[in-house]
């Protein structure tokens, strides 16, 4: 553990995409690539992009679903909090009545 390089989890998650990007950048930098090599690279790029887009849609749907659940939970918490505040108010009123009753019966 000590001496190991700390990595960024997000960058690790996209490691494969960064490798593909580097591969395509090398093809572009190579001015001697043939038309067939460029077409093959382009086809691969389109397929990889399609896969990445599919994953992005899936992740977005999961995020939207999670956000909806969090908003519903927040609403429930706010309702319960309002009930708690009302209960606390009722307890204080009851306490005041009981204290008044105790004082009245002590005499």
PDB file as gemmi writes it, atoms N, CA and C in Angstrom:
CRYST1    1.000    1.000    1.000  90.00  90.00  90.00 P 1                      
ATOM      1  N   UNK A   1       0.810  -1.186   0.000  1.00  0.00           N  
ATOM      2  CA  UNK A   1       0.000   0.000   0.000  1.00  0.00           C  
ATOM      3  C   UNK A   1       0.860   1.260   0.000  1.00  0.00           C  
ATOM      4  N   UNK A   2       1.845   1.287   0.890  1.00  0.00           N  
ATOM      5  CA  UNK A   2       2.709   2.453   0.954  1.00  0.00           C  
ATOM      6  C   UNK A   2       3.587   2.482  -0.294  1.00  0.00           C  
ATOM      7  N   UNK A   3       3.685   3.645  -0.878  1.00  0.00           N  
ATOM      8  CA  UNK A   3       4.490   3.787  -2.082  1.00  0.00           C  
ATOM      9  C   UNK A   3       3.706   3.555  -3.357  1.00  0.00           C  
ATOM     10  N   UNK A   4       2.469   3.001  -3.226  1.00  0.00           N  
ATOM     11  CA  UNK A   4       1.647   2.794  -4.415  1.00  0.00           C  
ATOM     12  C   UNK A   4       1.064   4.124  -4.871  1.00  0.00           C  
ATOM     13  N   UNK A   5       0.964   4.261  -6.168  1.00  0.00           N  
ATOM     14  CA  UNK A   5       0.407   5.483  -6.743  1.00  0.00           C  
ATOM     15  C   UNK A   5      -1.105   5.472  -6.572  1.00  0.00           C  
ATOM     16  N   UNK A   6      -1.626   6.582  -6.046  1.00  0.00           N  
ATOM     17  CA  UNK A   6      -3.069   6.717  -5.898  1.00  0.00           C  
ATOM     18  C   UNK A   6      -3.676   7.003  -7.262  1.00  0.00           C  
ATOM     19  N   UNK A   7      -4.766   6.316  -7.598  1.00  0.00           N  
ATOM     20  CA  UNK A   7      -5.393   6.527  -8.902  1.00  0.00           C  
ATOM     21  C   UNK A   7      -6.752   7.166  -8.724  1.00  0.00           C  
ATOM     22  N   UNK A   8      -7.179   7.842  -9.774  1.00  0.00           N  
ATOM     23  CA  UNK A   8      -8.485   8.479  -9.804  1.00  0.00           C  
ATOM     24  C   UNK A   8      -9.497   7.441 -10.270  1.00  0.00           C  
ATOM     25  N   UNK A   9     -10.487   7.116  -9.440  1.00  0.00           N  
ATOM     26  CA  UNK A   9     -11.480   6.099  -9.765  1.00  0.00           C  
ATOM     27  C   UNK A   9     -12.232   6.381 -11.052  1.00  0.00           C  
ATOM     28  N   UNK A  10     -12.533   7.658 -11.301  1.00  0.00           N  
ATOM     29  CA  UNK A  10     -13.260   8.014 -12.523  1.00  0.00           C  
ATOM     30  C   UNK A  10     -12.387   7.746 -13.739  1.00  0.00           C  
ATOM     31  N   UNK A  11     -11.128   8.140 -13.672  1.00  0.00           N  
ATOM     32  CA  UNK A  11     -10.228   7.890 -14.804  1.00  0.00           C  
ATOM     33  C   UNK A  11     -10.040   6.395 -15.023  1.00  0.00           C  
ATOM     34  N   UNK A  12      -9.969   5.631 -13.949  1.00  0.00           N  
ATOM     35  CA  UNK A  12      -9.855   4.178 -14.069  1.00  0.00           C  
ATOM     36  C   UNK A  12     -11.084   3.589 -14.755  1.00  0.00           C  
ATOM     37  N   UNK A  13     -12.236   4.152 -14.447  1.00  0.00           N  
ATOM     38  CA  UNK A  13     -13.479   3.657 -15.025  1.00  0.00           C  
ATOM     39  C   UNK A  13     -13.490   3.832 -16.549  1.00  0.00           C  
ATOM     40  N   UNK A  14     -12.832   4.875 -17.037  1.00  0.00           N  
ATOM     41  CA  UNK A  14     -12.805   5.164 -18.471  1.00  0.00           C  
ATOM     42  C   UNK A  14     -11.461   4.806 -19.111  1.00  0.00           C  
ATOM     43  N   UNK A  15     -10.723   3.929 -18.463  1.00  0.00           N  
ATOM     44  CA  UNK A  15      -9.395   3.546 -18.954  1.00  0.00           C  
ATOM     45  C   UNK A  15      -9.460   3.000 -20.385  1.00  0.00           C  
ATOM     46  N   UNK A  16     -10.431   2.138 -20.643  1.00  0.00           N  
ATOM     47  CA  UNK A  16     -10.578   1.535 -21.970  1.00  0.00           C  
ATOM     48  C   UNK A  16     -10.847   2.609 -23.028  1.00  0.00           C  
ATOM     49  N   UNK A  17     -11.697   3.573 -22.688  1.00  0.00           N  
ATOM     50  CA  UNK A  17     -12.011   4.641 -23.638  1.00  0.00           C  
ATOM     51  C   UNK A  17     -10.791   5.516 -23.918  1.00  0.00           C  
ATOM     52  N   UNK A  18     -10.010   5.796 -22.866  1.00  0.00           N  
ATOM     53  CA  UNK A  18      -8.787   6.585 -23.065  1.00  0.00           C  
ATOM     54  C   UNK A  18      -7.789   5.841 -23.956  1.00  0.00           C  
ATOM     55  N   UNK A  19      -7.716   4.526 -23.782  1.00  0.00           N  
ATOM     56  CA  UNK A  19      -6.818   3.735 -24.627  1.00  0.00           C  
ATOM     57  C   UNK A  19      -7.264   3.788 -26.086  1.00  0.00           C  
ATOM     58  N   UNK A  20      -8.559   3.690 -26.309  1.00  0.00           N  
ATOM     59  CA  UNK A  20      -9.081   3.764 -27.681  1.00  0.00           C  
ATOM     60  C   UNK A  20      -8.830   5.144 -28.277  1.00  0.00           C  
ATOM     61  N   UNK A  21      -9.041   6.174 -27.487  1.00  0.00           N  
ATOM     62  CA  UNK A  21      -8.787   7.532 -27.960  1.00  0.00           C  
ATOM     63  C   UNK A  21      -7.328   7.691 -28.372  1.00  0.00           C  
ATOM     64  N   UNK A  22      -6.441   7.188 -27.551  1.00  0.00           N  
ATOM     65  CA  UNK A  22      -5.008   7.265 -27.860  1.00  0.00           C  
ATOM     66  C   UNK A  22      -4.694   6.510 -29.161  1.00  0.00           C  
ATOM     67  N   UNK A  23      -5.317   5.364 -29.330  1.00  0.00           N  
ATOM     68  CA  UNK A  23      -5.118   4.573 -30.544  1.00  0.00           C  
ATOM     69  C   UNK A  23      -5.550   5.355 -31.787  1.00  0.00           C  
ATOM     70  N   UNK A  24      -6.710   5.995 -31.715  1.00  0.00           N  
ATOM     71  CA  UNK A  24      -7.216   6.751 -32.866  1.00  0.00           C  
ATOM     72  C   UNK A  24      -6.399   8.024 -33.110  1.00  0.00           C  
ATOM     73  N   UNK A  25      -5.912   8.619 -32.034  1.00  0.00           N  
ATOM     74  CA  UNK A  25      -5.052   9.790 -32.199  1.00  0.00           C  
ATOM     75  C   UNK A  25      -3.752   9.421 -32.911  1.00  0.00           C  
ATOM     76  N   UNK A  26      -3.218   8.256 -32.589  1.00  0.00           N  
ATOM     77  CA  UNK A  26      -2.001   7.798 -33.260  1.00  0.00           C  
ATOM     78  C   UNK A  26      -2.248   7.585 -34.750  1.00  0.00           C  
ATOM     79  N   UNK A  27      -3.409   7.055 -35.092  1.00  0.00           N  
ATOM     80  CA  UNK A  27      -3.747   6.852 -36.507  1.00  0.00           C  
ATOM     81  C   UNK A  27      -3.824   8.200 -37.218  1.00  0.00           C  
ATOM     82  N   UNK A  28      -4.435   9.182 -36.567  1.00  0.00           N  
ATOM     83  CA  UNK A  28      -4.529  10.514 -37.177  1.00  0.00           C  
ATOM     84  C   UNK A  28      -3.152  11.155 -37.363  1.00  0.00           C  
ATOM     85  N   UNK A  29      -2.290  10.974 -36.355  1.00  0.00           N  
ATOM     86  CA  UNK A  29      -0.952  11.558 -36.424  1.00  0.00           C  
ATOM     87  C   UNK A  29      -0.109  10.902 -37.517  1.00  0.00           C  
ATOM     88  N   UNK A  30      -0.442   9.677 -37.818  1.00  0.00           N  
ATOM     89  CA  UNK A  30       0.293   8.919 -38.837  1.00  0.00           C  
ATOM     90  C   UNK A  30      -0.209   9.360 -40.217  1.00  0.00           C  
ATOM     91  N   UNK A  31       0.518  10.221 -40.854  1.00  0.00           N  
ATOM     92  CA  UNK A  31       0.097  10.781 -42.145  1.00  0.00           C  
ATOM     93  C   UNK A  31       0.172   9.764 -43.278  1.00  0.00           C  
ATOM     94  N   UNK A  32       0.701   8.602 -43.010  1.00  0.00           N  
ATOM     95  CA  UNK A  32       0.875   7.612 -44.075  1.00  0.00           C  
ATOM     96  C   UNK A  32      -0.211   6.539 -44.073  1.00  0.00           C  
ATOM     97  N   UNK A  33      -1.246   6.696 -43.238  1.00  0.00           N  
ATOM     98  CA  UNK A  33      -2.303   5.692 -43.167  1.00  0.00           C  
ATOM     99  C   UNK A  33      -3.043   5.630 -44.502  1.00  0.00           C  
ATOM    100  N   UNK A  34      -3.305   4.418 -44.928  1.00  0.00           N  
ATOM    101  CA  UNK A  34      -4.013   4.233 -46.193  1.00  0.00           C  
ATOM    102  C   UNK A  34      -5.509   4.495 -45.997  1.00  0.00           C  
ATOM    103  N   UNK A  35      -6.185   4.608 -47.110  1.00  0.00           N  
ATOM    104  CA  UNK A  35      -7.634   4.838 -47.073  1.00  0.00           C  
ATOM    105  C   UNK A  35      -8.317   3.670 -46.350  1.00  0.00           C  
ATOM    106  N   UNK A  36      -7.894   2.454 -46.626  1.00  0.00           N  
ATOM    107  CA  UNK A  36      -8.475   1.275 -45.984  1.00  0.00           C  
ATOM    108  C   UNK A  36      -8.237   1.296 -44.467  1.00  0.00           C  
ATOM    109  N   UNK A  37      -7.025   1.686 -44.047  1.00  0.00           N  
ATOM    110  CA  UNK A  37      -6.721   1.776 -42.617  1.00  0.00           C  
ATOM    111  C   UNK A  37      -7.613   2.831 -41.947  1.00  0.00           C  
ATOM    112  N   UNK A  38      -7.797   3.956 -42.656  1.00  0.00           N  
ATOM    113  CA  UNK A  38      -8.642   5.011 -42.102  1.00  0.00           C  
ATOM    114  C   UNK A  38     -10.103   4.565 -42.017  1.00  0.00           C  
ATOM    115  N   UNK A  39     -10.584   3.863 -43.052  1.00  0.00           N  
ATOM    116  CA  UNK A  39     -11.957   3.368 -43.030  1.00  0.00           C  
ATOM    117  C   UNK A  39     -12.156   2.336 -41.919  1.00  0.00           C  
ATOM    118  N   UNK A  40     -11.175   1.473 -41.746  1.00  0.00           N  
ATOM    119  CA  UNK A  40     -11.245   0.467 -40.690  1.00  0.00           C  
ATOM    120  C   UNK A  40     -11.260   1.142 -39.314  1.00  0.00           C  
ATOM    121  N   UNK A  41     -10.398   2.140 -39.142  1.00  0.00           N  
ATOM    122  CA  UNK A  41     -10.345   2.869 -37.873  1.00  0.00           C  
ATOM    123  C   UNK A  41     -11.650   3.615 -37.635  1.00  0.00           C  
ATOM    124  N   UNK A  42     -12.195   4.204 -38.704  1.00  0.00           N  
ATOM    125  CA  UNK A  42     -13.455   4.938 -38.582  1.00  0.00           C  
ATOM    126  C   UNK A  42     -14.599   4.001 -38.195  1.00  0.00           C  
ATOM    127  N   UNK A  43     -14.652   2.838 -38.808  1.00  0.00           N  
ATOM    128  CA  UNK A  43     -15.683   1.858 -38.480  1.00  0.00           C  
ATOM    129  C   UNK A  43     -15.579   1.433 -37.019  1.00  0.00           C  
ATOM    130  N   UNK A  44     -14.359   1.200 -36.573  1.00  0.00           N  
ATOM    131  CA  UNK A  44     -14.133   0.821 -35.181  1.00  0.00           C  
ATOM    132  C   UNK A  44     -14.549   1.960 -34.248  1.00  0.00           C  
ATOM    133  N   UNK A  45     -14.223   3.176 -34.645  1.00  0.00           N  
ATOM    134  CA  UNK A  45     -14.584   4.344 -33.844  1.00  0.00           C  
ATOM    135  C   UNK A  45     -16.105   4.476 -33.731  1.00  0.00           C  
ATOM    136  N   UNK A  46     -16.813   4.284 -34.841  1.00  0.00           N  
ATOM    137  CA  UNK A  46     -18.278   4.370 -34.833  1.00  0.00           C  
ATOM    138  C   UNK A  46     -18.861   3.291 -33.914  1.00  0.00           C  
ATOM    139  N   UNK A  47     -18.348   2.078 -33.998  1.00  0.00           N  
ATOM    140  CA  UNK A  47     -18.838   0.985 -33.150  1.00  0.00           C  
ATOM    141  C   UNK A  47     -18.573   1.275 -31.670  1.00  0.00           C  
ATOM    142  N   UNK A  48     -17.381   1.777 -31.386  1.00  0.00           N  
ATOM    143  CA  UNK A  48     -17.043   2.115 -30.003  1.00  0.00           C  
ATOM    144  C   UNK A  48     -17.924   3.259 -29.489  1.00  0.00           C  
ATOM    145  N   UNK A  49     -18.185   4.233 -30.355  1.00  0.00           N  
ATOM    146  CA  UNK A  49     -19.032   5.357 -29.974  1.00  0.00           C  
ATOM    147  C   UNK A  49     -20.453   4.872 -29.696  1.00  0.00           C  
ATOM    148  N   UNK A  50     -20.950   3.978 -30.525  1.00  0.00           N  
ATOM    149  CA  UNK A  50     -22.286   3.422 -30.329  1.00  0.00           C  
ATOM    150  C   UNK A  50     -22.379   2.717 -28.978  1.00  0.00           C  
ATOM    151  N   UNK A  51     -21.369   1.942 -28.649  1.00  0.00           N  
ATOM    152  CA  UNK A  51     -21.341   1.240 -27.369  1.00  0.00           C  
ATOM    153  C   UNK A  51     -21.292   2.229 -26.207  1.00  0.00           C  
ATOM    154  N   UNK A  52     -20.473   3.250 -26.341  1.00  0.00           N  
ATOM    155  CA  UNK A  52     -20.344   4.265 -25.297  1.00  0.00           C  
ATOM    156  C   UNK A  52     -21.660   5.020 -25.114  1.00  0.00           C  
ATOM    157  N   UNK A  53     -22.328   5.334 -26.211  1.00  0.00           N  
ATOM    158  CA  UNK A  53     -23.614   6.023 -26.150  1.00  0.00           C  
ATOM    159  C   UNK A  53     -24.661   5.153 -25.447  1.00  0.00           C  
ATOM    160  N   UNK A  54     -24.663   3.865 -25.761  1.00  0.00           N  
ATOM    161  CA  UNK A  54     -25.589   2.927 -25.122  1.00  0.00           C  
ATOM    162  C   UNK A  54     -25.353   2.909 -23.609  1.00  0.00           C  
ATOM    163  N   UNK A  55     -24.080   2.852 -23.201  1.00  0.00           N  
ATOM    164  CA  UNK A  55     -23.741   2.872 -21.776  1.00  0.00           C  
ATOM    165  C   UNK A  55     -24.153   4.189 -21.129  1.00  0.00           C  
ATOM    166  N   UNK A  56     -23.974   5.286 -21.844  1.00  0.00           N  
ATOM    167  CA  UNK A  56     -24.333   6.603 -21.318  1.00  0.00           C  
ATOM    168  C   UNK A  56     -25.833   6.697 -21.069  1.00  0.00           C  
ATOM    169  N   UNK A  57     -26.627   6.194 -22.005  1.00  0.00           N  
ATOM    170  CA  UNK A  57     -28.087   6.198 -21.841  1.00  0.00           C  
ATOM    171  C   UNK A  57     -28.476   5.358 -20.619  1.00  0.00           C  
ATOM    172  N   UNK A  58     -27.859   4.201 -20.485  1.00  0.00           N  
ATOM    173  CA  UNK A  58     -28.156   3.313 -19.355  1.00  0.00           C  
ATOM    174  C   UNK A  58     -27.809   3.988 -18.027  1.00  0.00           C  
ATOM    175  N   UNK A  59     -26.635   4.591 -17.953  1.00  0.00           N  
ATOM    176  CA  UNK A  59     -26.194   5.268 -16.730  1.00  0.00           C  
ATOM    177  C   UNK A  59     -27.107   6.452 -16.412  1.00  0.00           C  
ATOM    178  N   UNK A  60     -27.528   7.176 -17.450  1.00  0.00           N  
ATOM    179  CA  UNK A  60     -28.422   8.312 -17.247  1.00  0.00           C  
ATOM    180  C   UNK A  60     -29.761   7.852 -16.690  1.00  0.00           C  
ATOM    181  N   UNK A  61     -30.284   6.746 -17.229  1.00  0.00           N  
ATOM    182  CA  UNK A  61     -31.551   6.204 -16.718  1.00  0.00           C  
ATOM    183  C   UNK A  61     -31.427   5.787 -15.251  1.00  0.00           C  
ATOM    184  N   UNK A  62     -30.319   5.151 -14.924  1.00  0.00           N  
ATOM    185  CA  UNK A  62     -30.088   4.740 -13.533  1.00  0.00           C  
ATOM    186  C   UNK A  62     -30.010   5.978 -12.639  1.00  0.00           C  
ATOM    187  N   UNK A  63     -29.304   7.003 -13.105  1.00  0.00           N  
ATOM    188  CA  UNK A  63     -29.186   8.249 -12.339  1.00  0.00           C  
ATOM    189  C   UNK A  63     -30.533   8.921 -12.142  1.00  0.00           C  
ATOM    190  N   UNK A  64     -31.346   8.944 -13.200  1.00  0.00           N  
ATOM    191  CA  UNK A  64     -32.673   9.544 -13.105  1.00  0.00           C  
ATOM    192  C   UNK A  64     -33.543   8.783 -12.112  1.00  0.00           C  
ATOM    193  N   UNK A  65     -33.473   7.458 -12.167  1.00  0.00           N  
ATOM    194  CA  UNK A  65     -34.248   6.626 -11.251  1.00  0.00           C  
ATOM    195  C   UNK A  65     -33.810   6.871  -9.806  1.00  0.00           C  
ATOM    196  N   UNK A  66     -32.514   6.960  -9.595  1.00  0.00           N  
ATOM    197  CA  UNK A  66     -31.990   7.207  -8.246  1.00  0.00           C  
ATOM    198  C   UNK A  66     -32.418   8.582  -7.744  1.00  0.00           C  
ATOM    199  N   UNK A  67     -32.365   9.564  -8.627  1.00  0.00           N  
ATOM    200  CA  UNK A  67     -32.777  10.914  -8.243  1.00  0.00           C  
ATOM    201  C   UNK A  67     -34.258  10.927  -7.857  1.00  0.00           C  
ATOM    202  N   UNK A  68     -35.093  10.233  -8.609  1.00  0.00           N  
ATOM    203  CA  UNK A  68     -36.524  10.158  -8.311  1.00  0.00           C  
ATOM    204  C   UNK A  68     -36.738   9.531  -6.923  1.00  0.00           C  
ATOM    205  N   UNK A  69     -36.019   8.437  -6.653  1.00  0.00           N  
ATOM    206  CA  UNK A  69     -36.145   7.774  -5.355  1.00  0.00           C  
ATOM    207  C   UNK A  69     -35.700   8.691  -4.223  1.00  0.00           C  
ATOM    208  N   UNK A  70     -34.622   9.433  -4.447  1.00  0.00           N  
ATOM    209  CA  UNK A  70     -34.143  10.365  -3.420  1.00  0.00           C  
ATOM    210  C   UNK A  70     -35.147  11.482  -3.164  1.00  0.00           C  
ATOM    211  N   UNK A  71     -35.760  11.993  -4.224  1.00  0.00           N  
ATOM    212  CA  UNK A  71     -36.764  13.050  -4.058  1.00  0.00           C  
ATOM    213  C   UNK A  71     -37.979  12.531  -3.288  1.00  0.00           C  
ATOM    214  N   UNK A  72     -38.411  11.304  -3.604  1.00  0.00           N  
ATOM    215  CA  UNK A  72     -39.536  10.707  -2.878  1.00  0.00           C  
ATOM    216  C   UNK A  72     -39.180  10.514  -1.398  1.00  0.00           C  
ATOM    217  N   UNK A  73     -37.962  10.056  -1.128  1.00  0.00           N  
ATOM    218  CA  UNK A  73     -37.516   9.862   0.255  1.00  0.00           C  
ATOM    219  C   UNK A  73     -37.469  11.202   0.982  1.00  0.00           C  
ATOM    220  N   UNK A  74     -37.001  12.240   0.297  1.00  0.00           N  
ATOM    221  CA  UNK A  74     -36.938  13.580   0.894  1.00  0.00           C  
ATOM    222  C   UNK A  74     -38.335  14.067   1.254  1.00  0.00           C  
ATOM    223  N   UNK A  75     -39.303  13.841   0.357  1.00  0.00           N  
ATOM    224  CA  UNK A  75     -40.685  14.241   0.633  1.00  0.00           C  
ATOM    225  C   UNK A  75     -41.219  13.517   1.876  1.00  0.00           C  
ATOM    226  N   UNK A  76     -40.941  12.220   1.975  1.00  0.00           N  
ATOM    227  CA  UNK A  76     -41.397  11.453   3.135  1.00  0.00           C  
ATOM    228  C   UNK A  76     -40.753  11.981   4.415  1.00  0.00           C  
ATOM    229  N   UNK A  77     -39.469  12.295   4.344  1.00  0.00           N  
ATOM    230  CA  UNK A  77     -38.757  12.822   5.513  1.00  0.00           C  
ATOM    231  C   UNK A  77     -39.358  14.159   5.933  1.00  0.00           C  
ATOM    232  N   UNK A  78     -39.672  15.017   4.960  1.00  0.00           N  
ATOM    233  CA  UNK A  78     -40.267  16.316   5.284  1.00  0.00           C  
ATOM    234  C   UNK A  78     -41.641  16.139   5.939  1.00  0.00           C  
ATOM    235  N   UNK A  79     -42.442  15.183   5.446  1.00  0.00           N  
ATOM    236  CA  UNK A  79     -43.755  14.918   6.045  1.00  0.00           C  
ATOM    237  C   UNK A  79     -43.589  14.408   7.481  1.00  0.00           C  
ATOM    238  N   UNK A  80     -42.651  13.466   7.659  1.00  0.00           N  
ATOM    239  CA  UNK A  80     -42.411  12.929   8.999  1.00  0.00           C  
ATOM    240  C   UNK A  80     -41.872  14.005   9.936  1.00  0.00           C  
ATOM    241  N   UNK A  81     -41.037  14.881   9.411  1.00  0.00           N  
ATOM    242  CA  UNK A  81     -40.500  15.963  10.225  1.00  0.00           C  
ATOM    243  C   UNK A  81     -41.616  16.908  10.672  1.00  0.00           C  
ATOM    244  N   UNK A  82     -42.544  17.212   9.747  1.00  0.00           N  
ATOM    245  CA  UNK A  82     -43.687  18.060  10.105  1.00  0.00           C  
ATOM    246  C   UNK A  82     -44.527  17.402  11.202  1.00  0.00           C  
ATOM    247  N   UNK A  83     -44.724  16.087  11.094  1.00  0.00           N  
ATOM    248  CA  UNK A  83     -45.480  15.358  12.115  1.00  0.00           C  
ATOM    249  C   UNK A  83     -44.753  15.389  13.455  1.00  0.00           C  
ATOM    250  N   UNK A  84     -43.440  15.266  13.403  1.00  0.00           N  
ATOM    251  CA  UNK A  84     -42.637  15.307  14.622  1.00  0.00           C  
ATOM    252  C   UNK A  84     -42.737  16.673  15.293  1.00  0.00           C  
ATOM    253  N   UNK A  85     -42.669  17.727  14.510  1.00  0.00           N  
ATOM    254  CA  UNK A  85     -42.790  19.088  15.052  1.00  0.00           C  
ATOM    255  C   UNK A  85     -44.161  19.269  15.688  1.00  0.00           C  
ATOM    256  N   UNK A  86     -45.206  18.777  15.023  1.00  0.00           N  
ATOM    257  CA  UNK A  86     -46.574  18.869  15.559  1.00  0.00           C  
ATOM    258  C   UNK A  86     -46.696  18.066  16.853  1.00  0.00           C  
ATOM    259  N   UNK A  87     -46.102  16.877  16.889  1.00  0.00           N  
ATOM    260  CA  UNK A  87     -46.134  16.051  18.102  1.00  0.00           C  
ATOM    261  C   UNK A  87     -45.408  16.736  19.243  1.00  0.00           C  
ATOM    262  N   UNK A  88     -44.277  17.341  18.940  1.00  0.00           N  
ATOM    263  CA  UNK A  88     -43.514  18.057  19.969  1.00  0.00           C  
ATOM    264  C   UNK A  88     -44.344  19.215  20.528  1.00  0.00           C  
ATOM    265  N   UNK A  89     -45.047  19.904  19.666  1.00  0.00           N  
ATOM    266  CA  UNK A  89     -45.915  21.001  20.090  1.00  0.00           C  
ATOM    267  C   UNK A  89     -47.020  20.475  21.010  1.00  0.00           C  
ATOM    268  N   UNK A  90     -47.611  19.337  20.635  1.00  0.00           N  
ATOM    269  CA  UNK A  90     -48.660  18.736  21.455  1.00  0.00           C  
ATOM    270  C   UNK A  90     -48.128  18.302  22.819  1.00  0.00           C  
ATOM    271  N   UNK A  91     -46.927  17.761  22.854  1.00  0.00           N  
ATOM    272  CA  UNK A  91     -46.318  17.331  24.114  1.00  0.00           C  
ATOM    273  C   UNK A  91     -46.094  18.544  25.014  1.00  0.00           C  
ATOM    274  N   UNK A  92     -45.624  19.639  24.442  1.00  0.00           N  
ATOM    275  CA  UNK A  92     -45.406  20.861  25.235  1.00  0.00           C  
ATOM    276  C   UNK A  92     -46.734  21.376  25.808  1.00  0.00           C  
ATOM    277  N   UNK A  93     -47.771  21.373  24.980  1.00  0.00           N  
ATOM    278  CA  UNK A  93     -49.084  21.832  25.452  1.00  0.00           C  
ATOM    279  C   UNK A  93     -49.603  20.934  26.566  1.00  0.00           C  
ATOM    280  N   UNK A  94     -49.431  19.622  26.377  1.00  0.00           N  
ATOM    281  CA  UNK A  94     -49.862  18.674  27.404  1.00  0.00           C  
ATOM    282  C   UNK A  94     -49.067  18.882  28.688  1.00  0.00           C  
ATOM    283  N   UNK A  95     -47.793  19.112  28.560  1.00  0.00           N  
ATOM    284  CA  UNK A  95     -46.933  19.365  29.712  1.00  0.00           C  
ATOM    285  C   UNK A  95     -47.390  20.622  30.449  1.00  0.00           C  
ATOM    286  N   UNK A  96     -47.744  21.656  29.708  1.00  0.00           N  
ATOM    287  CA  UNK A  96     -48.225  22.896  30.324  1.00  0.00           C  
ATOM    288  C   UNK A  96     -49.526  22.639  31.085  1.00  0.00           C  
ATOM    289  N   UNK A  97     -50.430  21.890  30.479  1.00  0.00           N  
ATOM    290  CA  UNK A  97     -51.705  21.566  31.132  1.00  0.00           C  
ATOM    291  C   UNK A  97     -51.469  20.750  32.401  1.00  0.00           C  
ATOM    292  N   UNK A  98     -50.576  19.742  32.292  1.00  0.00           N  
ATOM    293  CA  UNK A  98     -50.277  18.912  33.468  1.00  0.00           C  
ATOM    294  C   UNK A  98     -49.645  19.731  34.587  1.00  0.00           C  
ATOM    295  N   UNK A  99     -48.737  20.616  34.243  1.00  0.00           N  
ATOM    296  CA  UNK A  99     -48.091  21.456  35.258  1.00  0.00           C  
ATOM    297  C   UNK A  99     -49.140  22.351  35.931  1.00  0.00           C  
ATOM    298  N   UNK A 100     -50.051  22.899  35.145  1.00  0.00           N  
ATOM    299  CA  UNK A 100     -51.113  23.727  35.698  1.00  0.00           C  
ATOM    300  C   UNK A 100     -51.992  22.899  36.629  1.00  0.00           C  
ATOM    301  N   UNK A 101     -52.330  21.669  36.203  1.00  0.00           N  
ATOM    302  CA  UNK A 101     -53.160  20.781  37.014  1.00  0.00           C  
ATOM    303  C   UNK A 101     -52.455  20.414  38.318  1.00  0.00           C  
ATOM    304  N   UNK A 102     -51.131  20.115  38.230  1.00  0.00           N  
ATOM    305  CA  UNK A 102     -50.365  19.757  39.439  1.00  0.00           C  
ATOM    306  C   UNK A 102     -50.343  20.918  40.405  1.00  0.00           C  
ATOM    307  N   UNK A 103     -50.112  22.129  39.891  1.00  0.00           N  
ATOM    308  CA  UNK A 103     -50.090  23.319  40.759  1.00  0.00           C  
ATOM    309  C   UNK A 103     -51.467  23.550  41.397  1.00  0.00           C  
ATOM    310  N   UNK A 104     -52.528  23.302  40.621  1.00  0.00           N  
ATOM    311  CA  UNK A 104     -53.868  23.539  41.123  1.00  0.00           C  
ATOM    312  C   UNK A 104     -54.250  22.518  42.192  1.00  0.00           C  
ATOM    313  N   UNK A 105     -53.768  21.283  42.063  1.00  0.00           N  
ATOM    314  CA  UNK A 105     -54.135  20.237  43.030  1.00  0.00           C  
ATOM    315  C   UNK A 105     -53.216  20.237  44.242  1.00  0.00           C  
ATOM    316  N   UNK A 106     -52.067  20.905  44.165  1.00  0.00           N  
ATOM    317  CA  UNK A 106     -51.124  20.969  45.290  1.00  0.00           C  
ATOM    318  C   UNK A 106     -51.652  21.868  46.399  1.00  0.00           C  
ATOM    319  N   UNK A 107     -52.457  22.801  46.121  1.00  0.00           N  
ATOM    320  CA  UNK A 107     -52.913  23.787  47.106  1.00  0.00           C  
ATOM    321  C   UNK A 107     -53.918  23.265  48.030  1.00  0.00           C  
TER     322      UNK A 107                                                      
END                                                                             
